[in-house]
Amino acid sequence: MYKLYSTYGSINICCSSTCYNVLPCSETDNRKLCKERIKRLKKFVYFSLLVFLISSFLYVRYLKGEVKKDDVSAERKNYIGVKYEVGKGETFVQILRKSHLKNDVIDSIINSFSKIYSPKKIDVDDQVFIFTDEDFNFRRLEYKNDPSKTYVVEYTSKYNSYIINNRSTVSIEFIEGEVDDNIINAIKAKGENEKLALKFTKIFDWRIDVFSEVKKGDKFTILFEKEYIDGEFYKYGDIIYASFENDKNLYEGFLYDDGNGKIYYDQNGNSLEGTFLKAPLATYYRISSTFTSKRYHPILKRYIPHYAVDYSAPKKTPVYAASDGYIIYVGYNYIGGKTVRIDHENGYNSEYCHLFSYAKDIKVGKFVKQGEVIGYVGKSGYATGYHLHFAVKKNGKFINPLKIKNEENVTIDPSKLNDYKIYVDNIRTLVLGIKSFKNFPSMFSKSDFIFKYADTFGKSPNI
């Protein structure tokens, strides 16, 4: 049985003989403000317990079969199905011919399928399921290239095509931890994968280089969305809140939409985005060469200036545009290999060398946004290993990319700042409440949890 009671400045939550103490405010805080925070946390606890009980009840009913599942028609149970995976260079027609279907049937399938998806777009490892009846007459085709959708062609008295949007749910989940060797491994140790880690690092790209400046013992907190398709993990959604404690400095990011799109802000409403990314690639091992006027070149075997920073990274790691700008060069030279140059505002110019390949549609004259993929790490040109050579010029003169002063680009409209601070307070209270439970349920949907929780305080968060 859960019990909830409070004294000034603290709340105690007890279950059986175990109690959890929560401190939403300190002794120095205003008494009225402290009581308000305690009141909010009580509401959160009661609401979360209610949702947990309802979710558990429905889940038990589902296991017992009281909640009906989708039925498969008796006729379809007699279908004979064959699964094909698209091979390199294989066409949709070739897949259909493997099932020994008649030419007129194949033509009808293609005509019907083309109404919902182009057969020319099928790719390697896509899946095609072909179903026939007991007499080997075509009855159904299912094409899958994404877990969220199934493209169907079905024959009864005529050919019909349609798209099934597979059932998806979004849950709000929470992890926190401590870094041992690097941030990616620390997040993996919490049961998540590299994609969440990269989303996390991009939030703080303009404030700290989480690959080179991270230290053992640094702490992180992430409140994030996970999307599931038919109960199976599909992809990560937005990171709603993130914090990173590095060398006694606390960095926080709150995702908020003030009407101009989702942006990460600090607690005061200043955008976390800056002029230049500190490291314009998804991940890297280390900085293999720094900005210097004298470096021994491993291939030329002599000392020459190295007016750039080299990031040693895995082959084909995505490379990002360090800032908004227009592409002014895409090409190959024998030293830099495959290279991209971008012209930015205020006299800045950036260069990315030794690429493995360029991103799709990268060409001279194209405008690219900060963080947009422009290519992939390689070792073309004069290079001994996979790395990105990143150089920046200011008014035609090379400067050290690591010493570029990042200025905040955006701040929240002063008229909306009060609403934002209420939102920040709500998120912090939510995170504090989650941390007070060792076994936080992750069965809540986005609409039933975060939105309703925030509505309790009169402000729906814009996430």
N, C-alpha and C positions, 0 to 999 in steps of 0.2 A: 504494500500500500504506500502510495506517495503522500508525503506531507510537505507543506510549504509554509514557512513562517519567517518573519523578518525582525531585525532590530535596526537601530539607526546605522546606516552605512553598509548593511550586509543582508544577505538572504541565505537561508539554509534550506536545501532541498534534500529530503530524506526518503529512502526506500528501504523498508525493513530496518536493519541495524546500520546501514551505510548512509552517511550524510555528505553532501557536497556544499561547500561554502562559496558564495558568489559575492564579490565586492564591486558593485557598479559605481561606487564613488569613494573618495578618500575622506579623511576627517576634516580636511581643509575646505572641502566643497560646500557650497551654499546648501543649507538644510532643505529648503524648498525644492531645489534642483535635484538633490539626492533622493527625496521622497518620490519625485516624479519619475526618476530612473528606476527606482524599485517597483513602482506601479507598472511601468512598461514591461519590465522583466517578468513580473508576475503574469501579466497578460500573455506574454510569449510562452511561458511554461505551460499555463492552462491550455492554450490553443494547441501547442505541439503535442501534448498528451492526448487531447481529444482527437486530433488527426491520426495519431499513431494507433489509437484504439479502433477508430473506424477503419483504417487501412488494414489492420490486423484481422478484423472481423470479415471484411470483404475477401481478403486473401485466403482465410480458412474456408469460407464458403466456396471460393473458386476451386480449392483443392478437393473439397467434398463433392464437387460437381453441381452445386446448387446454382452457380452462375453459368449460364449456357455458353458453350463454345460453338464456333462456326461448324456447321455440318457440311459434309461432302456428299453430294447426291449419290444415290445408289448406282446410277448409270456411270458416273465418272469413276467409281471404284473399280469398274471393270476395264478401264482404259489401260493400255500398255504404254509406259513412258520410257523414253530414252533421253539421256542427258549428253549434250555435246559441249565441249569447251572450244572456243574459237582459237585456231592456231595462227601462227605468223603468216600473213599474206592470204589467209583463207577468207572467202567471201560468203555472204549470206546464202547465195544460191548453192554453193558447194556444200554447205551444211545441210540444206534441205535435200539435196540429192543423196546424201548418205543414208537417208531414211527410205530410199527407193520409192519416193512418191512420184506420181505421174506428172508429166510436164504441165498439163493444164491445171493440176492442183497446185503445183509450185507457183505458177503464174498468179493464181487467185490469192494464194497466201501473201506473195510479195505485194500485190496491189492493195490488199487489205492492211498489211503491216505498214506500208508506206504512208498511210493516213495518220499514223501516230508516231512513227519514228523512221528516220532515213536508213535504209539497209546499208548505205555506204559508210555509215558512222560506226558500225560494229567494230570492235577492237579485240586484240589478243586477250585471252582469258575470260572474255564475256561468256555467259552461259545461255544455251538454247535447249529448251525441253520440248520434245515433240511427242504427242500422245495420239495413239490410234486405238480403234476398237478391236475386238477379237478377230475381225476379218481384215485387219490392217488398213482400214479406211481412216483417213486423217480426221481428227476430231478437235485438236487443240494444240496451240504453240504458245510457249511462255519464253520471253526473252528477258534476261536480267543482267544489267551492267552496273546496278546501284541497289543496295539493300532496301532503299526507301521506295522503289517502284518496280512493278512488274508489267511488262508490255505483253498483251494477250491477243492472239488471233484464234477465234473459235468458229467451228462449223456445226450448225444444226441443219436448218433448211437452206441457210445461206451463210456467207462469211461475214463475221462481225469482228471488229477490233476495238479494244479499249485499254485503258491504263488503270491498274490497281495501285493506289497509294497505300502501301503497307502501314499498319498501325504503328504510330510512334508516340513515345512519351518522353517528357523532359523532366529529369529530377535535379534537385539542387543538392550538391554534395560539398563536403568540406574536408580538407586535410591540413595538417600543420606538421612541421618537422624541423630537423636540424641538419645542416650540411656536414658531411664527413670529408669527401674529396671534391665533388662538384655538384652543382644544383640539379643537373639532369638525373644523376644516379640517386640523389636524395629524394626526388619526386617519384622515381621508379620504385624506390624502396617502400613507398606508401601505396603501391599497387596500381599506380597510374603509368601512362606511357610517355614517350618522348614528345609527342605532339602537345600534351598539356604543358610540359616543361618549356617548350619553345614559345607557346602562347604567353606563359608567365614571364619569360625573360624579355619578350618584346615590350611589355608594359613599362619596364624600367630602362629600356635601351638608351634613353636620353639622360638618365641620371647616374647610372652606374653600369660598368661592364661586368655583368654577372658571371662571365667566364674567367676573366683575368684578375678581377678585384675581389672575388669571393674568397672567404676564409673558412677554415674549419670552425664549427660552432655557430656560424651564421644561421639565423632562423627565418622560416617562411610560413606564411598562412595563405591559403587559397580557398575562396568560396566560388564555386563554379557550376556550370550546367553540364549535364551528360544526357545525350539523346540515345534512346533505345528503340530498336525496331523489333517488334514481336518479342520483347523481353531480352534481346541480345544487344550488347553495346554497339552503337553505330558510330558516333563521333562526339567530340566535345563541342559545347556551345560557348557562350560568353563566359569569361571570368568576371564575376560581379564585383569581387573585392580581392585585393592582393596586398600583402605586406612583406617586406624583406628587411630584416635587421642585420646590418653589416657594420662591423667595427664601431658599435655603439650608436650608429646612425639608423633611424627608422624611416623607411620609405613606404608610403602607402599609395594605392591606386584605387579610386572609386569610379566604376563605370556609370556614366550619367548622360542622359540625352536631354538637353535644354531646348530642343526643337531644331537644332542644327546638326543632328547626328550624334552617335555614341562616341564619347571621348573619355579618356581616363584623366581624372583630376586629382590633385592633392586635397587635403582637408580644408584648405582655404579657397578652393575653387580655381586654382591655377592649373592649366593643362600640363600634363607630364611630357607632352611632345616638345621637342626642341628643333633647332635649325638643322642639325646633322645627327644621324645615328652614330653612336660611339663605335659600333662594329657592324658594318653593312652586310652581314651574312647570318644565316640561320643558326649556325653553331661552328665552333672551331676548337682545336686542341690547345693551341698556344700562339703567342706572337713570336714568329720565328726570326723576324728581322725588324728592327726599329728604324725610325727616321734618323739618319745620320749623314754627315758630309764625307764619311770615310768608312767603307765596308769592303771586306775581301769577298769578291765575287767567286762562287764555287765553280763556275764554268769558265769564265774569262781568266781566272787565276791572277787577278790583280785588284788593287784597291781603287774603288770608284765611289762616287756619292750614291746614297740610297735615300732619295727624297720621297719616301713612302713608308707604309707599314705593311708587313707581310703576315697574313693569318694562315697558319697551317690548319687545314681542314679536310674532312673526308671528301672523296671524289663525288662530284655532282651535288655538293651542298648548295642550296639556293643562295644567290647573291642578290642583295637588295639595292635599290637606288637610295643613296644616303640622304637625299633631300629632293624636293620637287624640282623639276627642270626639264629641258628639252635635250634629247639625244643629238649630239653633233658629230659623233663618229662611231661606226661599227665596222670593224675590219681586223685584218691580221698583219702583224709585223714580226720579223724574225726574232726580236728580243722579247717583246711583250706577249707574243702569241695572239690569240683571239682577245680583242680589246673593245671596251665600250667607254665612251666619254660623254659626260653630261654637263650642260651649262646651266648654272643655277643663278638665282638672284644675288644682288649685292656683290658681284664680281667673283663669285665662287665657281670653280670648275673641278669636277671629280673624274677619276680614271680607274678602271677596273681591268686588270690584266691576267693573262694565263688561263683564261676561261676554257672549260671543256666544251661548252656550247652556249648559244644565246637562247634566251626565252622566246616564246612564240610572239611574233609580230613586233619584235624589237628592230627598229630601223631609224635612220637619220630623220629628224624632224618630229618624231613622236614625243608627246609630252608624257612624262612618267611621274607618278606620285611617290612621295617618300614611303619606303617599305615595299614598293612594287618589285617583283622578281624581274631581273634584267638578264640573268645568265646563271651558269652553274660552275662551281669550282673545278678547275682542271690543272694541267701542267703544260699547256701549249707554249711554244716559244722557248726561251732560255730558262728552264726550270728543272730542278732536280727532284722535286716532289710536289704533291698536290697542295696548292695554296692560292690565296687571293692576294695580289699586289694592289694595294689601295692607296692612291695618291690624290692630293687636293691642292689646288692653286687658288690664291687670293690675288686678284688683279694681276694675273700672269706670273706670280711668284709662288714657288712651292712652299707650303706650310705643313707643320706637323698635324695630322688629322686628330691625334689624341689630345691636342691642346686647344682645339676649337671651343670657344666659349658658347655654351648652349643657352639661348634665351627662350623664355616661355613664349609660345606663339599665341595662345588663346586663354582668356579668362571668362568665367561665367558672367553673364549680364548682371550688373549690380541689382537690378529689379528682381532677379530670380535667385539671388545669393542666399536669402533667408530660407527659401524652400530647399535649396541644396544642402544647407547646414542641418536642416531637420532630417533630410535623407541620410546624411553622413552619420548623424546620431543614431538613427534607426538601424543602419547597417552595423555599426559598432556594437549596439546593444544585442543585435541578433548574433553576431560572432561571439560575443561574450557569453550569451546563453548557450550556444553550441558547445563552447569550450568547457562549460560546467557539467556536461554529460559525457561519460566515457563511451556509452553506446548510443550515439545519435542516429535516429532512424533516417534512412536515405530513400524512403518510399514516397516522399511528397512530390506532388506535381508543382510546376512553376506557378500556375494560377491559384492553386489551393493553399500554397504556403507563403512564398515571398510576397505576393500581391496582397493577400488578405492580412498578413501580418503587418505590412506597411499601412494598409488602410485603417488599421486600428488607431493609428496616430494621425489620421486625417490627411495623409499624403501618400499617393501611390508612386512608388519609385519608377523612374523612366528607364527601364532596362528591357 
